[in-house]
Amino acid sequence: MTDQNALKRAVAAKALEYVRPGMKLGLGSGSTAEIFVELLAAHAGGKTLTCVPTSEKTAALARKLGLSLAEL
């Protein structure tokens, strides 16, 4: 893993600390957002979350990982 990827993973993991059950989350776009979505799906077990993706790529990843999606 490159230093840049390690930093992106650290940022995504820190953002994950703020996620609480019942939250509505905007899922961004880009490589760091992709890492966040993967971490979120892995740690969302049992949490009721509603996620709003900002791109079709993010939406496809979130759907694939089983996250609940909504539109604005």
Predicted model as a PDB file, atoms N, CA, C, CB and O in Angstrom, pLDDT in the B-factor column:
MODEL        1                                                                  
ATOM      1  N   MET A   1       0.851  -1.170   0.000  1.00 65.00           N  
ATOM      2  CA  MET A   1       0.000   0.000   0.000  1.00 65.00           C  
ATOM      3  C   MET A   1       0.899   1.236   0.000  1.00 65.00           C  
ATOM      4  CB  MET A   1      -0.969  -0.004   1.225  1.00 65.00           C  
ATOM      5  O   MET A   1       1.849   1.325   0.777  1.00 65.00           O  
ATOM      6  N   THR A   2       0.589   2.175  -0.871  1.00 82.00           N  
ATOM      7  CA  THR A   2       1.380   3.397  -0.921  1.00 82.00           C  
ATOM      8  C   THR A   2       1.043   4.294   0.262  1.00 82.00           C  
ATOM      9  CB  THR A   2       1.142   4.143  -2.244  1.00 82.00           C  
ATOM     10  O   THR A   2       0.015   4.118   0.916  1.00 82.00           O  
ATOM     11  N   ASP A   3       1.902   5.236   0.525  1.00 94.00           N  
ATOM     12  CA  ASP A   3       1.643   6.182   1.615  1.00 94.00           C  
ATOM     13  C   ASP A   3       0.339   6.933   1.383  1.00 94.00           C  
ATOM     14  CB  ASP A   3       2.804   7.177   1.753  1.00 94.00           C  
ATOM     15  O   ASP A   3      -0.425   7.165   2.320  1.00 94.00           O  
ATOM     16  N   GLN A   4       0.086   7.310   0.132  1.00 94.00           N  
ATOM     17  CA  GLN A   4      -1.140   8.038  -0.180  1.00 94.00           C  
ATOM     18  C   GLN A   4      -2.369   7.177   0.100  1.00 94.00           C  
ATOM     19  CB  GLN A   4      -1.134   8.494  -1.646  1.00 94.00           C  
ATOM     20  O   GLN A   4      -3.348   7.666   0.664  1.00 94.00           O  
ATOM     21  N   ASN A   5      -2.330   5.914  -0.282  1.00 93.00           N  
ATOM     22  CA  ASN A   5      -3.465   5.020  -0.013  1.00 93.00           C  
ATOM     23  C   ASN A   5      -3.640   4.787   1.483  1.00 93.00           C  
ATOM     24  CB  ASN A   5      -3.272   3.676  -0.731  1.00 93.00           C  
ATOM     25  O   ASN A   5      -4.768   4.688   1.967  1.00 93.00           O  
ATOM     26  N   ALA A   6      -2.542   4.700   2.213  1.00 95.00           N  
ATOM     27  CA  ALA A   6      -2.624   4.533   3.668  1.00 95.00           C  
ATOM     28  C   ALA A   6      -3.271   5.751   4.300  1.00 95.00           C  
ATOM     29  CB  ALA A   6      -1.228   4.299   4.274  1.00 95.00           C  
ATOM     30  O   ALA A   6      -4.070   5.622   5.227  1.00 95.00           O  
ATOM     31  N   LEU A   7      -2.931   6.929   3.806  1.00 96.00           N  
ATOM     32  CA  LEU A   7      -3.543   8.161   4.327  1.00 96.00           C  
ATOM     33  C   LEU A   7      -5.032   8.213   4.001  1.00 96.00           C  
ATOM     34  CB  LEU A   7      -2.835   9.401   3.749  1.00 96.00           C  
ATOM     35  O   LEU A   7      -5.839   8.608   4.842  1.00 96.00           O  
ATOM     36  N   LYS A   8      -5.393   7.820   2.795  1.00 97.00           N  
ATOM     37  CA  LYS A   8      -6.807   7.801   2.409  1.00 97.00           C  
ATOM     38  C   LYS A   8      -7.584   6.834   3.299  1.00 97.00           C  
ATOM     39  CB  LYS A   8      -6.963   7.405   0.920  1.00 97.00           C  
ATOM     40  O   LYS A   8      -8.690   7.149   3.738  1.00 97.00           O  
ATOM     41  N   ARG A   9      -7.016   5.670   3.564  1.00 97.00           N  
ATOM     42  CA  ARG A   9      -7.680   4.690   4.426  1.00 97.00           C  
ATOM     43  C   ARG A   9      -7.819   5.248   5.837  1.00 97.00           C  
ATOM     44  CB  ARG A   9      -6.896   3.357   4.448  1.00 97.00           C  
ATOM     45  O   ARG A   9      -8.849   5.047   6.480  1.00 97.00           O  
ATOM     46  N   ALA A  10      -6.802   5.944   6.324  1.00 97.00           N  
ATOM     47  CA  ALA A  10      -6.864   6.536   7.671  1.00 97.00           C  
ATOM     48  C   ALA A  10      -7.949   7.606   7.746  1.00 97.00           C  
ATOM     49  CB  ALA A  10      -5.499   7.142   8.060  1.00 97.00           C  
ATOM     50  O   ALA A  10      -8.675   7.683   8.737  1.00 97.00           O  
ATOM     51  N   VAL A  11      -8.063   8.423   6.717  1.00 97.00           N  
ATOM     52  CA  VAL A  11      -9.100   9.462   6.685  1.00 97.00           C  
ATOM     53  C   VAL A  11     -10.483   8.823   6.650  1.00 97.00           C  
ATOM     54  CB  VAL A  11      -8.907  10.392   5.461  1.00 97.00           C  
ATOM     55  O   VAL A  11     -11.383   9.248   7.375  1.00 97.00           O  
ATOM     56  N   ALA A  12     -10.657   7.805   5.813  1.00 97.00           N  
ATOM     57  CA  ALA A  12     -11.948   7.123   5.716  1.00 97.00           C  
ATOM     58  C   ALA A  12     -12.313   6.462   7.035  1.00 97.00           C  
ATOM     59  CB  ALA A  12     -11.922   6.080   4.594  1.00 97.00           C  
ATOM     60  O   ALA A  12     -13.468   6.510   7.457  1.00 97.00           O  
ATOM     61  N   ALA A  13     -11.341   5.850   7.682  1.00 96.00           N  
ATOM     62  CA  ALA A  13     -11.590   5.193   8.972  1.00 96.00           C  
ATOM     63  C   ALA A  13     -11.969   6.222  10.033  1.00 96.00           C  
ATOM     64  CB  ALA A  13     -10.346   4.395   9.427  1.00 96.00           C  
ATOM     65  O   ALA A  13     -12.832   5.952  10.869  1.00 96.00           O  
ATOM     66  N   LYS A  14     -11.343   7.391  10.012  1.00 97.00           N  
ATOM     67  CA  LYS A  14     -11.675   8.444  10.976  1.00 97.00           C  
ATOM     68  C   LYS A  14     -13.109   8.929  10.739  1.00 97.00           C  
ATOM     69  CB  LYS A  14     -10.672   9.631  10.865  1.00 97.00           C  
ATOM     70  O   LYS A  14     -13.855   9.132  11.696  1.00 97.00           O  
ATOM     71  N   ALA A  15     -13.493   9.111   9.499  1.00 96.00           N  
ATOM     72  CA  ALA A  15     -14.861   9.547   9.187  1.00 96.00           C  
ATOM     73  C   ALA A  15     -15.870   8.513   9.674  1.00 96.00           C  
ATOM     74  CB  ALA A  15     -15.029   9.780   7.666  1.00 96.00           C  
ATOM     75  O   ALA A  15     -16.954   8.872  10.134  1.00 96.00           O  
ATOM     76  N   LEU A  16     -15.524   7.243   9.577  1.00 94.00           N  
ATOM     77  CA  LEU A  16     -16.409   6.164  10.012  1.00 94.00           C  
ATOM     78  C   LEU A  16     -16.739   6.268  11.501  1.00 94.00           C  
ATOM     79  CB  LEU A  16     -15.771   4.809   9.714  1.00 94.00           C  
ATOM     80  O   LEU A  16     -17.806   5.832  11.932  1.00 94.00           O  
ATOM     81  N   GLU A  17     -15.833   6.840  12.283  1.00 94.00           N  
ATOM     82  CA  GLU A  17     -16.060   6.989  13.724  1.00 94.00           C  
ATOM     83  C   GLU A  17     -17.259   7.892  14.038  1.00 94.00           C  
ATOM     84  CB  GLU A  17     -14.810   7.551  14.388  1.00 94.00           C  
ATOM     85  O   GLU A  17     -17.823   7.814  15.129  1.00 94.00           O  
ATOM     86  N   TYR A  18     -17.643   8.735  13.098  1.00 95.00           N  
ATOM     87  CA  TYR A  18     -18.753   9.659  13.306  1.00 95.00           C  
ATOM     88  C   TYR A  18     -20.110   9.079  12.899  1.00 95.00           C  
ATOM     89  CB  TYR A  18     -18.502  10.926  12.538  1.00 95.00           C  
ATOM     90  O   TYR A  18     -21.144   9.708  13.126  1.00 95.00           O  
ATOM     91  N   VAL A  19     -20.113   7.903  12.309  1.00 94.00           N  
ATOM     92  CA  VAL A  19     -21.359   7.289  11.836  1.00 94.00           C  
ATOM     93  C   VAL A  19     -22.118   6.684  13.020  1.00 94.00           C  
ATOM     94  CB  VAL A  19     -21.066   6.199  10.759  1.00 94.00           C  
ATOM     95  O   VAL A  19     -21.559   5.936  13.822  1.00 94.00           O  
ATOM     96  N   ARG A  20     -23.403   7.030  13.105  1.00 92.00           N  
ATOM     97  CA  ARG A  20     -24.284   6.533  14.159  1.00 92.00           C  
ATOM     98  C   ARG A  20     -25.518   5.888  13.532  1.00 92.00           C  
ATOM     99  CB  ARG A  20     -24.695   7.679  15.122  1.00 92.00           C  
ATOM    100  O   ARG A  20     -25.921   6.265  12.432  1.00 92.00           O  
ATOM    101  N   PRO A  21     -26.120   4.920  14.222  1.00 89.00           N  
ATOM    102  CA  PRO A  21     -27.347   4.303  13.711  1.00 89.00           C  
ATOM    103  C   PRO A  21     -28.411   5.354  13.410  1.00 89.00           C  
ATOM    104  CB  PRO A  21     -27.891   3.283  14.719  1.00 89.00           C  
ATOM    105  O   PRO A  21     -28.575   6.323  14.152  1.00 89.00           O  
ATOM    106  N   GLY A  22     -29.122   5.147  12.318  1.00 91.00           N  
ATOM    107  CA  GLY A  22     -30.196   6.043  11.934  1.00 91.00           C  
ATOM    108  C   GLY A  22     -29.759   7.244  11.119  1.00 91.00           C  
ATOM    109  O   GLY A  22     -30.599   8.032  10.684  1.00 91.00           O  
ATOM    110  N   MET A  23     -28.479   7.396  10.906  1.00 92.00           N  
ATOM    111  CA  MET A  23     -27.974   8.552  10.161  1.00 92.00           C  
ATOM    112  C   MET A  23     -28.342   8.475   8.690  1.00 92.00           C  
ATOM    113  CB  MET A  23     -26.462   8.658  10.308  1.00 92.00           C  
ATOM    114  O   MET A  23     -28.555   7.401   8.127  1.00 92.00           O  
ATOM    115  N   LYS A  24     -28.407   9.651   8.094  1.00 93.00           N  
ATOM    116  CA  LYS A  24     -28.497   9.794   6.646  1.00 93.00           C  
ATOM    117  C   LYS A  24     -27.146  10.327   6.207  1.00 93.00           C  
ATOM    118  CB  LYS A  24     -29.693  10.750   6.202  1.00 93.00           C  
ATOM    119  O   LYS A  24     -26.714  11.392   6.648  1.00 93.00           O  
ATOM    120  N   LEU A  25     -26.485   9.584   5.338  1.00 94.00           N  
ATOM    121  CA  LEU A  25     -25.128   9.916   4.929  1.00 94.00           C  
ATOM    122  C   LEU A  25     -25.041  10.237   3.454  1.00 94.00           C  
ATOM    123  CB  LEU A  25     -24.196   8.787   5.257  1.00 94.00           C  
ATOM    124  O   LEU A  25     -25.600   9.522   2.623  1.00 94.00           O  
ATOM    125  N   GLY A  26     -24.351  11.295   3.131  1.00 95.00           N  
ATOM    126  CA  GLY A  26     -23.997  11.574   1.750  1.00 95.00           C  
ATOM    127  C   GLY A  26     -22.726  10.813   1.441  1.00 95.00           C  
ATOM    128  O   GLY A  26     -21.728  10.948   2.148  1.00 95.00           O  
ATOM    129  N   LEU A  27     -22.756  10.022   0.399  1.00 96.00           N  
ATOM    130  CA  LEU A  27     -21.571   9.272  -0.023  1.00 96.00           C  
ATOM    131  C   LEU A  27     -20.941  10.022  -1.180  1.00 96.00           C  
ATOM    132  CB  LEU A  27     -21.929   7.797  -0.430  1.00 96.00           C  
ATOM    133  O   LEU A  27     -21.552  10.156  -2.241  1.00 96.00           O  
ATOM    134  N   GLY A  28     -19.753  10.502  -0.991  1.00 94.00           N  
ATOM    135  CA  GLY A  28     -19.073  11.300  -2.003  1.00 94.00           C  
ATOM    136  C   GLY A  28     -18.606  10.490  -3.194  1.00 94.00           C  
ATOM    137  O   GLY A  28     -19.030   9.355  -3.412  1.00 94.00           O  
ATOM    138  N   SER A  29     -17.732  11.100  -3.946  1.00 95.00           N  
ATOM    139  CA  SER A  29     -17.164  10.480  -5.132  1.00 95.00           C  
ATOM    140  C   SER A  29     -15.648  10.516  -5.011  1.00 95.00           C  
ATOM    141  CB  SER A  29     -17.642  11.195  -6.431  1.00 95.00           C  
ATOM    142  O   SER A  29     -15.089  11.363  -4.315  1.00 95.00           O  
ATOM    143  N   GLY A  30     -15.009   9.612  -5.680  1.00 95.00           N  
ATOM    144  CA  GLY A  30     -13.558   9.597  -5.687  1.00 95.00           C  
ATOM    145  C   GLY A  30     -12.991   8.428  -4.915  1.00 95.00           C  
ATOM    146  O   GLY A  30     -13.726   7.639  -4.321  1.00 95.00           O  
ATOM    147  N   SER A  31     -11.685   8.329  -4.930  1.00 95.00           N  
ATOM    148  CA  SER A  31     -11.022   7.158  -4.366  1.00 95.00           C  
ATOM    149  C   SER A  31     -11.148   7.071  -2.844  1.00 95.00           C  
ATOM    150  CB  SER A  31      -9.567   7.169  -4.749  1.00 95.00           C  
ATOM    151  O   SER A  31     -11.274   5.971  -2.307  1.00 95.00           O  
ATOM    152  N   THR A  32     -11.117   8.187  -2.148  1.00 96.00           N  
ATOM    153  CA  THR A  32     -11.261   8.144  -0.691  1.00 96.00           C  
ATOM    154  C   THR A  32     -12.696   7.785  -0.317  1.00 96.00           C  
ATOM    155  CB  THR A  32     -10.861   9.500  -0.060  1.00 96.00           C  
ATOM    156  O   THR A  32     -12.917   7.028   0.628  1.00 96.00           O  
ATOM    157  N   ALA A  33     -13.661   8.315  -1.041  1.00 96.00           N  
ATOM    158  CA  ALA A  33     -15.061   7.965  -0.792  1.00 96.00           C  
ATOM    159  C   ALA A  33     -15.291   6.481  -1.042  1.00 96.00           C  
ATOM    160  CB  ALA A  33     -15.998   8.807  -1.679  1.00 96.00           C  
ATOM    161  O   ALA A  33     -16.061   5.840  -0.326  1.00 96.00           O  
ATOM    162  N   GLU A  34     -14.636   5.941  -2.043  1.00 97.00           N  
ATOM    163  CA  GLU A  34     -14.761   4.505  -2.334  1.00 97.00           C  
ATOM    164  C   GLU A  34     -14.260   3.673  -1.145  1.00 97.00           C  
ATOM    165  CB  GLU A  34     -13.967   4.138  -3.620  1.00 97.00           C  
ATOM    166  O   GLU A  34     -14.893   2.692  -0.756  1.00 97.00           O  
ATOM    167  N   ILE A  35     -13.142   4.068  -0.588  1.00 97.00           N  
ATOM    168  CA  ILE A  35     -12.612   3.374   0.588  1.00 97.00           C  
ATOM    169  C   ILE A  35     -13.586   3.497   1.752  1.00 97.00           C  
ATOM    170  CB  ILE A  35     -11.228   3.939   0.984  1.00 97.00           C  
ATOM    171  O   ILE A  35     -13.832   2.526   2.468  1.00 97.00           O  
ATOM    172  N   PHE A  36     -14.147   4.704   1.943  1.00 97.00           N  
ATOM    173  CA  PHE A  36     -15.112   4.918   3.019  1.00 97.00           C  
ATOM    174  C   PHE A  36     -16.325   4.010   2.855  1.00 97.00           C  
ATOM    175  CB  PHE A  36     -15.554   6.384   3.057  1.00 97.00           C  
ATOM    176  O   PHE A  36     -16.778   3.404   3.826  1.00 97.00           O  
ATOM    177  N   VAL A  37     -16.853   3.909   1.646  1.00 97.00           N  
ATOM    178  CA  VAL A  37     -18.026   3.058   1.389  1.00 97.00           C  
ATOM    179  C   VAL A  37     -17.701   1.600   1.729  1.00 97.00           C  
ATOM    180  CB  VAL A  37     -18.482   3.180  -0.098  1.00 97.00           C  
ATOM    181  O   VAL A  37     -18.521   0.905   2.329  1.00 97.00           O  
ATOM    182  N   GLU A  38     -16.520   1.144   1.350  1.00 96.00           N  
ATOM    183  CA  GLU A  38     -16.131  -0.231   1.667  1.00 96.00           C  
ATOM    184  C   GLU A  38     -16.032  -0.452   3.174  1.00 96.00           C  
ATOM    185  CB  GLU A  38     -14.797  -0.570   1.002  1.00 96.00           C  
ATOM    186  O   GLU A  38     -16.500  -1.468   3.688  1.00 96.00           O  
ATOM    187  N   LEU A  39     -15.423   0.497   3.880  1.00 96.00           N  
ATOM    188  CA  LEU A  39     -15.328   0.384   5.339  1.00 96.00           C  
ATOM    189  C   LEU A  39     -16.704   0.477   5.990  1.00 96.00           C  
ATOM    190  CB  LEU A  39     -14.408   1.475   5.902  1.00 96.00           C  
ATOM    191  O   LEU A  39     -17.003  -0.258   6.931  1.00 96.00           O  
ATOM    192  N   LEU A  40     -17.534   1.375   5.490  1.00 96.00           N  
ATOM    193  CA  LEU A  40     -18.885   1.549   6.020  1.00 96.00           C  
ATOM    194  C   LEU A  40     -19.676   0.254   5.901  1.00 96.00           C  
ATOM    195  CB  LEU A  40     -19.613   2.686   5.286  1.00 96.00           C  
ATOM    196  O   LEU A  40     -20.323  -0.173   6.858  1.00 96.00           O  
ATOM    197  N   ALA A  41     -19.626  -0.364   4.740  1.00 94.00           N  
ATOM    198  CA  ALA A  41     -20.372  -1.610   4.534  1.00 94.00           C  
ATOM    199  C   ALA A  41     -19.867  -2.705   5.476  1.00 94.00           C  
ATOM    200  CB  ALA A  41     -20.253  -2.074   3.065  1.00 94.00           C  
ATOM    201  O   ALA A  41     -20.656  -3.497   5.991  1.00 94.00           O  
ATOM    202  N   ALA A  42     -18.576  -2.746   5.695  1.00 92.00           N  
ATOM    203  CA  ALA A  42     -18.008  -3.770   6.565  1.00 92.00           C  
ATOM    204  C   ALA A  42     -18.377  -3.566   8.028  1.00 92.00           C  
ATOM    205  CB  ALA A  42     -16.508  -3.791   6.421  1.00 92.00           C  
ATOM    206  O   ALA A  42     -18.429  -4.527   8.797  1.00 92.00           O  
ATOM    207  N   HIS A  43     -18.634  -2.319   8.417  1.00 88.00           N  
ATOM    208  CA  HIS A  43     -18.917  -2.008   9.821  1.00 88.00           C  
ATOM    209  C   HIS A  43     -20.374  -1.622  10.077  1.00 88.00           C  
ATOM    210  CB  HIS A  43     -18.020  -0.891  10.279  1.00 88.00           C  
ATOM    211  O   HIS A  43     -20.734  -1.294  11.208  1.00 88.00           O  
ATOM    212  N   ALA A  44     -21.210  -1.655   9.049  1.00 78.00           N  
ATOM    213  CA  ALA A  44     -22.597  -1.196   9.192  1.00 78.00           C  
ATOM    214  C   ALA A  44     -23.500  -2.259   9.790  1.00 78.00           C  
ATOM    215  CB  ALA A  44     -23.145  -0.768   7.850  1.00 78.00           C  
ATOM    216  O   ALA A  44     -24.661  -1.970  10.081  1.00 78.00           O  
ATOM    217  N   GLY A  45     -23.021  -3.460   9.980  1.00 69.00           N  
ATOM    218  CA  GLY A  45     -23.834  -4.572  10.450  1.00 69.00           C  
ATOM    219  C   GLY A  45     -24.825  -4.180  11.524  1.00 69.00           C  
ATOM    220  O   GLY A  45     -24.437  -3.820  12.636  1.00 69.00           O  
ATOM    221  N   GLY A  46     -26.103  -4.248  11.197  1.00 60.00           N  
ATOM    222  CA  GLY A  46     -27.151  -3.955  12.160  1.00 60.00           C  
ATOM    223  C   GLY A  46     -27.511  -2.487  12.290  1.00 60.00           C  
ATOM    224  O   GLY A  46     -28.554  -2.163  12.858  1.00 60.00           O  
ATOM    225  N   LYS A  47     -26.679  -1.589  11.780  1.00 70.00           N  
ATOM    226  CA  LYS A  47     -27.000  -0.165  11.855  1.00 70.00           C  
ATOM    227  C   LYS A  47     -27.978   0.187  10.744  1.00 70.00           C  
ATOM    228  CB  LYS A  47     -25.717   0.705  11.751  1.00 70.00           C  
ATOM    229  O   LYS A  47     -27.811  -0.231   9.598  1.00 70.00           O  
ATOM    230  N   THR A  48     -28.993   0.954  11.093  1.00 86.00           N  
ATOM    231  CA  THR A  48     -29.928   1.433  10.098  1.00 86.00           C  
ATOM    232  C   THR A  48     -29.383   2.743   9.557  1.00 86.00           C  
ATOM    233  CB  THR A  48     -31.362   1.608  10.689  1.00 86.00           C  
ATOM    234  O   THR A  48     -29.361   3.754  10.259  1.00 86.00           O  
ATOM    235  N   LEU A  49     -28.944   2.719   8.312  1.00 91.00           N  
ATOM    236  CA  LEU A  49     -28.375   3.903   7.674  1.00 91.00           C  
ATOM    237  C   LEU A  49     -29.064   4.133   6.346  1.00 91.00           C  
ATOM    238  CB  LEU A  49     -26.848   3.754   7.478  1.00 91.00           C  
ATOM    239  O   LEU A  49     -29.471   3.185   5.675  1.00 91.00           O  
ATOM    240  N   THR A  50     -29.193   5.383   5.971  1.00 92.00           N  
ATOM    241  CA  THR A  50     -29.685   5.735   4.652  1.00 92.00           C  
ATOM    242  C   THR A  50     -28.574   6.515   3.973  1.00 92.00           C  
ATOM    243  CB  THR A  50     -31.025   6.562   4.721  1.00 92.00           C  
ATOM    244  O   THR A  50     -28.118   7.536   4.487  1.00 92.00           O  
ATOM    245  N   CYS A  51     -28.144   6.036   2.830  1.00 95.00           N  
ATOM    246  CA  CYS A  51     -27.020   6.634   2.125  1.00 95.00           C  
ATOM    247  C   CYS A  51     -27.480   7.257   0.809  1.00 95.00           C  
ATOM    248  CB  CYS A  51     -25.929   5.587   1.867  1.00 95.00           C  
ATOM    249  O   CYS A  51     -28.269   6.670   0.069  1.00 95.00           O  
ATOM    250  N   VAL A  52     -26.975   8.450   0.537  1.00 97.00           N  
ATOM    251  CA  VAL A  52     -27.283   9.150  -0.708  1.00 97.00           C  
ATOM    252  C   VAL A  52     -25.983   9.274  -1.504  1.00 97.00           C  
ATOM    253  CB  VAL A  52     -27.927  10.566  -0.433  1.00 97.00           C  
ATOM    254  O   VAL A  52     -25.099  10.047  -1.134  1.00 97.00           O  
ATOM    255  N   PRO A  53     -25.866   8.516  -2.592  1.00 96.00           N  
ATOM    256  CA  PRO A  53     -24.641   8.571  -3.390  1.00 96.00           C  
ATOM    257  C   PRO A  53     -24.617   9.805  -4.286  1.00 96.00           C  
ATOM    258  CB  PRO A  53     -24.503   7.305  -4.239  1.00 96.00           C  
ATOM    259  O   PRO A  53     -25.659  10.303  -4.713  1.00 96.00           O  
ATOM    260  N   THR A  54     -23.401  10.288  -4.563  1.00 95.00           N  
ATOM    261  CA  THR A  54     -23.259  11.466  -5.422  1.00 95.00           C  
ATOM    262  C   THR A  54     -22.890  11.104  -6.849  1.00 95.00           C  
ATOM    263  CB  THR A  54     -22.215  12.397  -4.855  1.00 95.00           C  
ATOM    264  O   THR A  54     -22.778  11.983  -7.704  1.00 95.00           O  
ATOM    265  N   SER A  55     -22.702   9.825  -7.114  1.00 95.00           N  
ATOM    266  CA  SER A  55     -22.395   9.393  -8.478  1.00 95.00           C  
ATOM    267  C   SER A  55     -22.925   7.981  -8.684  1.00 95.00           C  
ATOM    268  CB  SER A  55     -20.864   9.454  -8.755  1.00 95.00           C  
ATOM    269  O   SER A  55     -23.192   7.253  -7.728  1.00 95.00           O  
ATOM    270  N   GLU A  56     -23.069   7.619  -9.928  1.00 96.00           N  
ATOM    271  CA  GLU A  56     -23.541   6.265 -10.230  1.00 96.00           C  
ATOM    272  C   GLU A  56     -22.485   5.229  -9.835  1.00 96.00           C  
ATOM    273  CB  GLU A  56     -23.885   6.133 -11.733  1.00 96.00           C  
ATOM    274  O   GLU A  56     -22.828   4.119  -9.427  1.00 96.00           O  
ATOM    275  N   LYS A  57     -21.221   5.583  -9.953  1.00 96.00           N  
ATOM    276  CA  LYS A  57     -20.156   4.657  -9.554  1.00 96.00           C  
ATOM    277  C   LYS A  57     -20.240   4.366  -8.056  1.00 96.00           C  
ATOM    278  CB  LYS A  57     -18.766   5.236  -9.912  1.00 96.00           C  
ATOM    279  O   LYS A  57     -20.139   3.213  -7.638  1.00 96.00           O  
ATOM    280  N   THR A  58     -20.423   5.405  -7.258  1.00 96.00           N  
ATOM    281  CA  THR A  58     -20.559   5.222  -5.809  1.00 96.00           C  
ATOM    282  C   THR A  58     -21.825   4.436  -5.501  1.00 96.00           C  
ATOM    283  CB  THR A  58     -20.584   6.588  -5.080  1.00 96.00           C  
ATOM    284  O   THR A  58     -21.815   3.557  -4.639  1.00 96.00           O  
ATOM    285  N   ALA A  59     -22.912   4.742  -6.196  1.00 97.00           N  
ATOM    286  CA  ALA A  59     -24.175   4.029  -5.985  1.00 97.00           C  
ATOM    287  C   ALA A  59     -24.020   2.541  -6.292  1.00 97.00           C  
ATOM    288  CB  ALA A  59     -25.287   4.634  -6.859  1.00 97.00           C  
ATOM    289  O   ALA A  59     -24.504   1.693  -5.542  1.00 97.00           O  
ATOM    290  N   ALA A  60     -23.348   2.232  -7.386  1.00 97.00           N  
ATOM    291  CA  ALA A  60     -23.163   0.826  -7.765  1.00 97.00           C  
ATOM    292  C   ALA A  60     -22.352   0.078  -6.709  1.00 97.00           C  
ATOM    293  CB  ALA A  60     -22.465   0.725  -9.134  1.00 97.00           C  
ATOM    294  O   ALA A  60     -22.683  -1.055  -6.360  1.00 97.00           O  
ATOM    295  N   LEU A  61     -21.304   0.701  -6.206  1.00 97.00           N  
ATOM    296  CA  LEU A  61     -20.487   0.070  -5.174  1.00 97.00           C  
ATOM    297  C   LEU A  61     -21.301  -0.133  -3.900  1.00 97.00           C  
ATOM    298  CB  LEU A  61     -19.237   0.917  -4.880  1.00 97.00           C  
ATOM    299  O   LEU A  61     -21.269  -1.210  -3.304  1.00 97.00           O  
ATOM    300  N   ALA A  62     -22.028   0.898  -3.484  1.00 95.00           N  
ATOM    301  CA  ALA A  62     -22.833   0.816  -2.264  1.00 95.00           C  
ATOM    302  C   ALA A  62     -23.896  -0.271  -2.388  1.00 95.00           C  
ATOM    303  CB  ALA A  62     -23.494   2.170  -1.963  1.00 95.00           C  
ATOM    304  O   ALA A  62     -24.109  -1.036  -1.447  1.00 95.00           O  
ATOM    305  N   ARG A  63     -24.564  -0.346  -3.535  1.00 95.00           N  
ATOM    306  CA  ARG A  63     -25.572  -1.393  -3.770  1.00 95.00           C  
ATOM    307  C   ARG A  63     -24.926  -2.776  -3.682  1.00 95.00           C  
ATOM    308  CB  ARG A  63     -26.251  -1.203  -5.157  1.00 95.00           C  
ATOM    309  O   ARG A  63     -25.444  -3.680  -3.027  1.00 95.00           O  
ATOM    310  N   LYS A  64     -23.796  -2.918  -4.349  1.00 96.00           N  
ATOM    311  CA  LYS A  64     -23.077  -4.197  -4.359  1.00 96.00           C  
ATOM    312  C   LYS A  64     -22.727  -4.643  -2.936  1.00 96.00           C  
ATOM    313  CB  LYS A  64     -21.794  -4.085  -5.207  1.00 96.00           C  
ATOM    314  O   LYS A  64     -22.742  -5.835  -2.629  1.00 96.00           O  
ATOM    315  N   LEU A  65     -22.416  -3.677  -2.078  1.00 94.00           N  
ATOM    316  CA  LEU A  65     -22.013  -3.977  -0.700  1.00 94.00           C  
ATOM    317  C   LEU A  65     -23.193  -4.034   0.258  1.00 94.00           C  
ATOM    318  CB  LEU A  65     -21.024  -2.945  -0.215  1.00 94.00           C  
ATOM    319  O   LEU A  65     -23.010  -4.260   1.454  1.00 94.00           O  
ATOM    320  N   GLY A  66     -24.418  -3.829  -0.263  1.00 93.00           N  
ATOM    321  CA  GLY A  66     -25.616  -4.009   0.546  1.00 93.00           C  
ATOM    322  C   GLY A  66     -26.063  -2.804   1.365  1.00 93.00           C  
ATOM    323  O   GLY A  66     -26.853  -2.951   2.298  1.00 93.00           O  
ATOM    324  N   LEU A  67     -25.568  -1.613   1.031  1.00 94.00           N  
ATOM    325  CA  LEU A  67     -26.011  -0.411   1.751  1.00 94.00           C  
ATOM    326  C   LEU A  67     -27.361   0.064   1.222  1.00 94.00           C  
ATOM    327  CB  LEU A  67     -24.963   0.719   1.621  1.00 94.00           C  
ATOM    328  O   LEU A  67     -27.659  -0.083   0.037  1.00 94.00           O  
ATOM    329  N   SER A  68     -28.169   0.630   2.104  1.00 92.00           N  
ATOM    330  CA  SER A  68     -29.476   1.155   1.737  1.00 92.00           C  
ATOM    331  C   SER A  68     -29.312   2.537   1.123  1.00 92.00           C  
ATOM    332  CB  SER A  68     -30.415   1.210   2.964  1.00 92.00           C  
ATOM    333  O   SER A  68     -28.710   3.421   1.733  1.00 92.00           O  
ATOM    334  N   LEU A  69     -29.851   2.729  -0.098  1.00 95.00           N  
ATOM    335  CA  LEU A  69     -29.674   3.988  -0.811  1.00 95.00           C  
ATOM    336  C   LEU A  69     -30.978   4.764  -0.949  1.00 95.00           C  
ATOM    337  CB  LEU A  69     -29.091   3.729  -2.177  1.00 95.00           C  
ATOM    338  O   LEU A  69     -32.065   4.188  -1.000  1.00 95.00           O  
ATOM    339  N   ALA A  70     -30.841   6.067  -1.006  1.00 94.00           N  
ATOM    340  CA  ALA A  70     -31.980   6.959  -1.238  1.00 94.00           C  
ATOM    341  C   ALA A  70     -31.523   8.079  -2.142  1.00 94.00           C  
ATOM    342  CB  ALA A  70     -32.555   7.521   0.099  1.00 94.00           C  
ATOM    343  O   ALA A  70     -30.327   8.274  -2.354  1.00 94.00           O  
ATOM    344  N   GLU A  71     -32.502   8.827  -2.683  1.00 89.00           N  
ATOM    345  CA  GLU A  71     -32.201   9.996  -3.504  1.00 89.00           C  
ATOM    346  C   GLU A  71     -32.608  11.241  -2.756  1.00 89.00           C  
ATOM    347  CB  GLU A  71     -32.914   9.923  -4.871  1.00 89.00           C  
ATOM    348  O   GLU A  71     -33.436  11.190  -1.847  1.00 89.00           O  
ATOM    349  N   LEU A  72     -32.025  12.357  -3.140  1.00 82.00           N  
ATOM    350  CA  LEU A  72     -32.439  13.630  -2.537  1.00 82.00           C  
ATOM    351  C   LEU A  72     -33.804  14.016  -3.045  1.00 82.00           C  
ATOM    352  CB  LEU A  72     -31.423  14.747  -2.839  1.00 82.00           C  
ATOM    353  O   LEU A  72     -34.335  15.057  -2.658  1.00 82.00           O  
TER     354      LEU A  72                                                      
ENDMDL                                                                          
END                                                                             
